[in-house]
């Protein structure tokens, strides 16, 4: 149960990072393929939801290693968002 709560909290962080990047107006966002820009970026948020749902289902099934994998995914998202939001790329 703890793994599920941790994965959920990481998912909230991922959505917040994703939304911040989408709203940043970074020039790199204009270079995204059409399916990424569709519906104002909500298509990419749907993919983010599918990844979170998969991680939650695996964590709920007892595969706690997937919680660690999702934590790594969140760390990479955080680093990427930091790069975009601080205009380092």
ABEGO torsion letter per residue (X at the ends): XAAAAAAAAAAAAAAAAAAAAAAAGBAAAAABBAAAABGGGAAAAAAAAAAAAAAAAAAAAGBAAAAAAAAAAAAAAAAAAAAAAAGAX
